[in-house]
């Protein structure tokens, strides 16, 4: 225990003058770590750790000697964004809904929690590696889950099967046909592992609620016992001839939606990629003049077998570990089949490679991404039955409609243009404004962060958000130019590269996803922002003190 507390004090840089303050700072850092470990998996656990840690940290600010709050160039933009969100909520068409929605806007406070408790570069590095390590649990599980399979994928469904007489209770008892290839997943909220599970539930109840998957939808329908067919086994009574475990779905990790998982994954994968690129950029054949340097070094060693991969020259274990993490994350992102997030990660990766200014790395990246992209397109077509850019795809059609409706609503009058209609006010007034194709489409949002901001909070909100991103990008850009001779330089540079790439990918995918409104994604975005700015803040302290 004593060794752990010593390590904790060193990494958290706790207050050594006051024992009460020291314990409060220890507890705050522990909850910061728990928040990081929970972030790739559970919003409930993440928010619990964050709120608890924030509470403890705020208490520590009142214990002498008091620590000064870390000030950053982002402060004015972040607080202005919050203030304008409050103003637009007050003038919302549904102020009660919009003001309640401010809880989501307040997620930017995670940024302050991180930069004020990660007081050393060692802490920022630890938190970054902890985030990648934790994410690997769901990433490794994704292909294993696919191998195991799930549910009952039905084939040979007859026209008289009770599956063809299912009622979609969520849409005015509309009849819906379960057809070949659909995967039956749950009956009365219990997992279906074989056809007999569904038959047993129907025989025991007059009706059963069955959840099934059909790319890209999860639907719940009601099936009646009276529609069962006569027969001696489950196949005859349920009216299909064959079944198998389903292995075709969009991976979601431990979240409730595939888009959330894709956005989280691309942010963390960008961090891992930044670290990997920073590691190899200064070693082996990727570094300028490295061929001659390696030859010269090998001549100086009688045992050339191990000299090439000597620990002080090329950390092979770290490179292989990061390569494995990247490969696993890329596979999970491929199995997720969310096109915008996949493209966002590709843009992120190329932006990271461009920042290194190394042509060898760019060629290396292109050689890897090209075959992977081709394989991804084939997998996309087979799993979702759509092309990467497909005008006939339902999600593309949905976006075209809501983009037009959102723009028209925003430009309808001066009030909408300046203040917006209020966050989530469409939940109450969608019918009055004839949104979602006049009610023919499911109610959702506008599937674009910039459009969602201007429609809900007016043009100033979008300008303020772009101001935040611009300052953040500029700080990372300048931070990458700072000379650093410390042994951990590749780690800090890699984290900054990953944060920059994640920012680019987040913005790119946000053009067609409202990822800022997804709490799980926003929390990780602000978490990474805090880690990145923490490194820059500590670099500035080192330069000032030197």
N, C-alpha and C positions, 0 to 999 in steps of 0.2 A: 504493500500500500504506500509505503514511504517513497519507493522508487517511482510509482505512478504519479504521486503528487508532485515530486520533483520534476518529472517530465512535463506534467501539466503546467506547472508554474513557468517552466522555460518556454514552452510553445505558446502559452496564452499571455506571457509577460504580465503576470499578476502583480497587484499592489503589495509591495513588501513592507510597507510602513504601518499598515493597519490590518490586523488579522481578520476583522469582520469584512473589510473591503476585499481582502484576498479571497476569502471563501465565496463571496458573492460573485467575484469575477471568475473563479473556478467553475461555479455552477452555471453561469451564463455561457461560458465556453463549451461546457459539456452539452448544454442544450443546443448550442449552435452546431456542434458536431452531430447531434441526434437529428437536427433539422436537415442537415446535408445528407445524412445516411437515409433519411425517409423520403427525401424529395423525388427520387426516381420511381417511387412505388405508391405512396399513399398521401393524398392531400390532407386527410384528417390528422395523421401522425405528424406531418410536416407543420401544419398550422399549430397543433398543440405544442410542439417543441419550440416553435418560433415565438408564440405568444408568452409561453412560460419563461423562455430565455430573455425576451424583451422586458418582461416584468421585473425579473431579477436584476437585469442590467440597469434599468431605470432607478431601482432602489440603490444600486451601488453608486450612482451619480451623486447621491446626497450624503455619502459617507466620506469624511475627510481622510486624507487629502483628495479632493475631488479631481477627477480626470477631465481634461478639456475635450469637448466634442470635436471630432475630426471634421474640418471644413473642406469642401471640394468645389470646383467650378460648376458642378452639376446642381448645387443646392438651389439656386434661384430658379432654374428651369423646372426642377422637380416640384417645388412648392407652388410655383405659378401654375403648373399643370393641375395640381390638386385644387387650388383656389378657383380656377376657371371651371373645373368639373363641379364644384359646389355651386357656383353661380348658375351654370346651365341647369343643374338639378333643381334649384329654387324656381327657375322660370320654366321648368318642364311642364308638359301637358299632364303628367302624372307624377307630381313631386314626391309623393309618398313612396312610389316605386324607385324613382331615380335616387333619392337621398339614401335609401337602403342599399342601393347598388354601390355607393361610395366605399363600402367595405372592400370591394375589389380594387378600387383606385388606390386605397391605402396600402396595397401590397408593396409599394415602393419603399416602405419603411424597413423592409428586409435589407435593403441596401445599407441603411444606416446601422442596423444591427450587426451586419457583417464587418463593415470598415471600422467600427468602434470596438470590436472584440477580436478581430484578426490583427493584432498590433505588430506583428513581425512577418517577414516574408516566409519564414518557416511555417507559420500558421496558415498562410494563404496556400502554400504548397501542400500542406497536410490536408486541408479542406478540399482542394482540387482532386487530389488522388483518392480521397475518401469518396467523393462524388462518383468518380469513374468506377472505383471498386464496388460500390453499392449497386450501381447500374448494371454491373455484370451479372448479378443474380437473376434479374428478369431477362437479360439478353441471352444468357446461356439456356434459360428455360424455354425460350421461344421455339428453337428448332426441336428440342426434346418433346415439347408439347405437340408439335406437328407430327413427329414420328409416332407418338402414342395414339394420336387421333382423338376424336370426341364424337359423342352423339350417335345418331343413326341416320346415315345418308340413304334415302330410299330410292329404289329403282323398280321399274315395271309397275307403276301405279295404275290401277285399273280405273275406268271411268265411274264405276260404282263404289269405289273406296270411300270410307268415311273421311279420308284426308281431302277428298275433292269437295266435300260439303262443309268445310270449316267456315266459321263465322269470325270476321275481323271485328271484334267487339269495340275497338277504339275508333271505328269509323262507321257509326250508325248501323252496326250489324251487317256490314257488307260481306257478301260471300267471297271467299278467297280460296283458290285451288292450290293445294300443296302438290307439287309436281316432281318428276324425276330430277334427282340431283339436290333437292332441298334436304337440309340436315335438321332432324328433330333433336332438340337439345334438352328441353325440360318439360315435365308434365307436372302441373300444380306445384311449381318451384322446386321439383326434385329432378336431379339429372337422369337422363335417359341413356342407358348403356347398351340396351338391346331391345328389340321390338316387344318382348314380353313385359317390359316395364310400362310401356304405353298401354298395352292391352289390360294389364292388371289394374291400372288407374281408371280406365274406362269402365271396366266391369264393377269396380267398387263405387263409382260415382255416376250420376246421371249425365253430368258434363265434366269435361276436363279442359283446363287451360294449357295449351301447348305452345312453347316457344320454339321457333325454328329459324334457321339462317338461310338466306338466299342472297348471294352477292348483289349489292352491298347492304343488305337490310336485315335487322333482327325484328321479327314480327311475332306477336302473340295472338293466337286464335283460340276459338272455343270449338271443341268437338263433342258431339253427343253420343251417348251410349247406344241409343236406339238406331244409330246409323251403322253399327257394327254388322259385318256380314256373317252368315253362318259358316261354320268350318271347325276343323279340329285343332288348328294351331294359329299362331299369331299372324303368319303370312296370309292365310285364308281369311281370317276375320278382319284384318286391317286392309286387305286388298292391294298388296304389292308382292312382287315375286322375289326380290333380292335386296340386300342392304350391305353396307360396309361402314367402317369408321370414317368420318369426314376428316379430310386433311386440307380443306380449302376454306380458309377464312382469313381475315385481315388481323394480324397480330396486334394485341392491345396492351401487352405487358400485364401489369396488375391494375391498370386504369380501366375506366368504364367505356372508353371510346378510342378508336384507332388514331384519330387525328391528334388527340392529346398526346398519345404515346409517340407518334411520329415527330411532333414538335419538340417534345422533351428529348427524344433520342438524338435529333439532329444537333441540338445545343450541346449535349454532353459528348457526342461523337466529334464535334468541332474542337472541343477542349482536348480530347485524346489525340486528335490529328495534329493540333498545334504543338503538343508536347513531342509527338513522334517526329514531326518535321524539324523542330528545334534541335532534337537529339541527333538526327542524321545530317543536318545541314553543315555541321562543323566537323564531321568525321568521314572517314573512308572516301569513296570516290565522289561524294557529293560536294565536298569542300574544295574550294579553288586550290589548285596545286597539290591536291592530296595524293595523287598517284606518285609523284616524285618524293613527297614527304614520307610516304609509306615505304617506298623502296629504300630511301636513305636510312630510315629507322630500322628496317629489317637487316641491313648490312651491319648495323651496330650490335645486333644480337646473334649469338651463335645458335640459339634455339629459335628459329623463325616460325616454328609450328604455332606457338601461342602469342608471339609478339604482335601479330596483326590485330588480335582481339584483346590485347592487354587492357585491364580494367581502367587504367588512367588514360587510355587512348580511345577506346570505344566500348561503352557499357552495353555489352551484348545482351545480358539478361533483361535490362530495361527496354532495349529496342524490341526484343522478341515479345515481351509482355505487352507493350503498347501495340505492336503489330497484331497480336492475338485479339486484344480488346477492340481494335479497329475493325478487324475482319468479322468478329462476332456482332458488333454493332451494325455493320453494313449489311450483314445477313438478316438481322432482325428488322432493319429498315426496309430491306427488300421484301421480307415476308409481310410487312405492314402494308405495302402497296399504296402509300399515299404519295401521289405524284409531286405535289407542290413541295412537300418536305424533302423528298428525294432530290429534287432539283435544287432546293435551298442548300442542302448539304454539299452537292457538287459545286455550286457557286461558292460556298464557304471554303471548300477545300482548295479551289483554284485561287481564291483571294489570299489565303494563307500562303500558298506556294509563291504567288506573285510578290508578297511582302518580303520573302527571303531574298529576292533578286537573284535567284540561282536557276539558271536555265536547265541544269541537269535534273533538278527536282521537278521542274515543270514537265520535262519529257518523261521522267519516271512516273509522275502522276497520270499523265495522259495515257501512258502504256497500260496502266492498271485500270483506269476508269473506262476506257473505250470498250474492252470486252465485257466488263461488269455491266455497263449501261445497256449493251446489246442483250445480254442475258436477262437484265431487269425488264426490258421491253417485252421480251417473249413471255416472261413469267406474269407480267401485268396483263397481257392479252389473254393468257390462259386462265388466270384466276378471277379477273374482273370482267373479262370479255369486252375490254375497251382498249383503244390505242392511247398513247401518251397524250396526244392532242386530238381529242375526239369530239367533234361538234354534235354527234348524236348521243353522247353520253348524258344520262339523266342529271348528274351533278353539274356538268357543264351547262346544260340547258337551264337548270335551276339558277345558277350564278348569273347567266345572261339576263334573266328576268329580274332578279332582285337587284342587280347592279343598276339596271335602268330605273326601276322603281325607287331605289334609294337616292339616286342622283336627282330624279324629278322631285322627290319629297324635300331634299335639301335646298334646291333652287326655287321652290314654290313661292317663297316670300322672304323678305328681309329678316324676319325673326328666325326662321329656320336656318338661313344662311349664316347668321351671326351666332345665335345661341343654340341651335339645334332643337330637336323635339323632346330631348330628355332621354337619359339612359333607360332602356327597356320600356319606354312608354308605348312602343309598338305592341307590347303584349296586351294592352288595353284598347288601343285604337287602330290596330291593324285592319279591322273590318271597316271602320270609318274611312280610313285612307286607302282602302281597296288594295292592300299589299298582298304579296305572295299570289300573284295572278288572280286577284279578287277572291282569295280563299281557296283556290283550287290546289295550291301547293301547301305542304306542311309548314306551319309557322316555325321560323328559326331566327336567323340574323342575316346580315348583309355579306357575310363571307369575305370580308376585306377589312383589315385594320384601318387604313386611311378613310375608306368610305364610311365605316361604322362611326369613326370619330367625328367626321363632319356632319353626318346625319343626326347623331345623338347630342353632340356638344358644340357644333358649329366649327367654322373655319379656324378660329383662334386655337382650338384644342389640337387640331392637326399640326398647325405651325409650332405650337409649344412642344408637341411630341417629337417633331422633326428636329427641333432645337436640342432636345435632350439627346437624341441619337447622334446628332452632329457633334456635340460637345464630347460625348462618350467616345466616339470614333476618333476625334482629334487627340484626346488624351492618350488613347491606346497607341495611336500612330507615333506621337512624340515619345511615349514611353519605350517603344521598341528601338528608338535611336539612342537611348541613354547607354553610355558605356558602363559595363558591369564586369568586373574581373573575378567575382566570387565563384566558388566551385558550383553553386546551384544556378549559375546563369542560364543554362539551357532550360531549366525547369521554369524559371520566372519568365524567360522569353517565350517559352512554349505556352504558358498560361495566357500571356498577353496575346499571342497569335491566336490561340483558341477562342478567347473572348472576342477578338476582332472578327474572326471567321463566323462565330456564332451570331454576332450582331448582324453581319451581312446576310447570313442565311435566314435569321429571324425576320429581317425586313423583307427579304425576297419572298419567302413563303407567306408573309403577312399580307402581301398584295392580294392573295386569293383565299386567305384564312384569317379569321378574326382571332389570331393567336394571343393578342394582348388581353382579350376578354376571357381567355382560358386560364383560370387561376393557377392550375398546376404548372403551366408553361410560364406564366408571368413570374411566379415565384422563383423558378430556376433562372430565368433571365436576370432578375434583380439580384439573385444570389451570385451569379457569375459577374455581374457588374460590380458588386461589392468586393469580390475576390480580386478582380482586375485592378480596381482603383486602390485597393489596399496595398498591392504590390507597388504601384506607382507612388503612393504616399510614403511608403517605407524607403523607396529609392531616393525620394527627395530628402528625407531625413538623413540618409547616409551621405548624400552629396553635401548637405548643409553642414554636417558634423565633421566632414573630412577636410 
